């Protein structure tokens, strides 16, 4: 019985250590825009929801956007997302689901390299694929950045 207990404890510890090694640096940042703005050019930040954060890891973050609706067709909406460092947009950070005709209602953007210790702002702007925003709108636009990995000293 002692042998079984020792094996069980050893397995539990090795699993816990492996989980820590598997993703020693991780971060998720999200912002939701519950208010539709129209017309919108997908470049301006006026009327957008935002969150400012400091990157915990250096590396390429997965960058996704989605439109979630209750009782409305999400394919009628466009979500525009941007990432800024200070007053400057990051290269290739402008992402919107009308690149694919506003449907599907979620889209994976190009990965974005962020640097540990730098401060960024993630913007999300919900708009329509044409025409005015309905009132009320029962949709939210979400932008999310996720990193899980070992981190790097710099991005190539």
C-alpha positions as CSV (number, residue, x, y, z in Angstrom):
1,X,0.0,0.0,0.0
2,X,2.9,2.4,0.8
3,X,4.3,1.7,-2.7
4,X,0.9,2.7,-4.3
5,X,0.8,5.9,-2.2
6,X,4.3,6.9,-3.1
7,X,3.6,6.3,-6.8
8,X,0.4,8.3,-6.6
9,X,2.1,11.3,-4.9
10,X,5.0,11.1,-7.4
11,X,2.5,11.1,-10.3
12,X,0.6,14.0,-8.9
13,X,3.7,16.1,-8.4
14,X,5.1,15.3,-11.8
15,X,1.8,16.3,-13.4
16,X,1.7,19.5,-11.5
17,X,5.3,20.3,-12.5
18,X,4.7,19.4,-16.1
19,X,1.6,21.7,-16.2
20,X,3.8,24.6,-14.9
21,X,6.5,23.9,-17.5
22,X,4.0,23.4,-20.3
23,X,2.9,27.1,-20.0
24,X,5.2,29.0,-17.8
25,X,4.1,32.4,-19.2
26,X,0.5,33.0,-19.9
27,X,-1.8,36.0,-20.3
28,X,-5.3,36.6,-21.7
29,X,-6.7,40.1,-22.3
30,X,-10.2,40.8,-23.5
31,X,-12.4,43.7,-24.2
32,X,-16.1,43.8,-25.1
33,X,-18.0,46.6,-26.9
34,X,-21.7,46.4,-26.1
35,X,-22.7,49.5,-28.1
36,X,-22.9,49.6,-31.9
37,X,-21.5,52.6,-33.7
38,X,-22.3,53.6,-37.3
39,X,-21.0,54.7,-39.6
40,X,-17.5,53.4,-38.7
41,X,-14.3,53.2,-40.7
42,X,-12.5,50.5,-38.6
43,X,-9.6,52.8,-38.1
44,X,-10.9,55.4,-35.7
45,X,-10.9,54.7,-32.0
46,X,-13.9,57.0,-31.2
47,X,-16.8,55.1,-29.7
48,X,-14.8,52.0,-29.1
49,X,-14.4,50.0,-25.9
50,X,-10.8,49.6,-24.7
51,X,-8.6,48.1,-22.1
52,X,-5.0,49.0,-21.3
53,X,-2.7,46.3,-20.1
54,X,1.0,45.5,-19.7
55,X,2.2,42.4,-21.5
56,X,3.3,39.7,-19.1
57,X,5.2,37.7,-21.8
58,X,7.2,38.4,-25.0
59,X,5.9,36.4,-27.9
60,X,3.2,36.0,-30.5
61,X,-0.3,36.4,-29.0
62,X,-3.3,34.7,-30.6
63,X,-5.7,37.5,-31.6
64,X,-9.4,36.7,-32.1
65,X,-12.6,38.7,-32.6
66,X,-16.2,37.7,-32.4
67,X,-19.7,39.0,-32.5
68,X,-22.2,37.5,-30.0
69,X,-25.9,38.2,-30.3
70,X,-29.1,37.3,-28.6
71,X,-32.0,37.1,-31.0
72,X,-30.2,38.9,-33.8
73,X,-28.2,37.7,-36.8
74,X,-24.5,38.2,-35.9
75,X,-23.6,38.2,-39.6
76,X,-25.2,41.7,-39.8
77,X,-22.4,43.1,-37.7
78,X,-18.8,43.9,-38.1
79,X,-16.3,44.0,-35.2
80,X,-13.2,46.1,-35.7
81,X,-10.2,45.6,-33.4
82,X,-6.9,47.5,-33.1
83,X,-3.9,47.3,-30.7
84,X,-2.0,50.4,-29.9
85,X,1.2,51.1,-28.1
86,X,0.9,54.6,-26.9
87,X,-0.5,56.7,-29.8
88,X,0.7,54.3,-32.4
89,X,-1.1,51.3,-33.9
90,X,0.9,48.1,-34.0
91,X,1.6,46.8,-37.5
92,X,-1.0,44.4,-38.8
93,X,-3.2,44.9,-35.6
94,X,-6.2,46.2,-37.5
95,X,-8.5,43.2,-37.7
96,X,-12.2,43.0,-38.6
97,X,-14.6,40.2,-39.6
98,X,-15.8,42.0,-42.7
99,X,-12.6,40.7,-44.3
100,X,-14.7,37.6,-44.7
101,X,-18.1,39.2,-45.5
102,X,-19.2,39.7,-41.9
103,X,-19.7,36.0,-41.7
104,X,-18.6,33.9,-39.8
105,X,-19.2,35.9,-36.7
106,X,-15.8,35.1,-35.3
107,X,-12.4,35.4,-36.9
108,X,-8.8,34.6,-36.0
109,X,-6.6,37.6,-36.9
110,X,-2.8,37.5,-37.6
111,X,-0.8,36.7,-34.5
112,X,0.6,39.9,-32.8
113,X,4.0,40.0,-31.2
114,X,4.0,41.8,-27.9
115,X,7.0,42.7,-25.6
116,X,7.1,41.9,-21.9
117,X,6.7,45.0,-19.8
118,X,5.3,47.2,-22.6
119,X,1.9,48.8,-22.2
120,X,-0.7,48.3,-24.9
121,X,-4.4,49.2,-25.5
122,X,-6.8,46.8,-27.1
123,X,-9.8,48.4,-28.8
124,X,-13.0,46.7,-29.9
125,X,-15.6,48.6,-32.0
126,X,-18.9,47.0,-32.9
127,X,-20.6,48.3,-36.1
128,X,-22.8,47.1,-38.8
129,X,-21.9,45.6,-42.2
130,X,-23.8,48.5,-43.8
131,X,-26.5,50.9,-42.7
132,X,-27.3,52.3,-39.3
133,X,-27.1,50.4,-36.0
134,X,-30.4,49.1,-34.8
135,X,-31.7,50.4,-31.6
136,X,-31.6,48.6,-29.3
137,X,-28.9,46.2,-30.4
138,X,-28.6,42.8,-28.7
139,X,-25.0,42.1,-29.8
140,X,-21.6,42.5,-28.3
141,X,-18.3,42.6,-30.0
142,X,-15.3,40.9,-28.4
143,X,-11.6,41.1,-29.0
144,X,-9.2,38.8,-27.2
145,X,-5.4,38.3,-27.0
146,X,-4.0,35.1,-25.6
147,X,-0.5,33.9,-24.9
148,X,0.6,30.6,-23.5
149,X,4.2,29.5,-23.9
150,X,7.8,29.9,-22.7
151,X,8.2,33.6,-23.7
152,X,11.0,34.9,-25.7
153,X,13.6,37.6,-25.3
154,X,12.3,39.5,-28.4
155,X,10.1,39.0,-31.4
156,X,11.8,38.3,-34.7
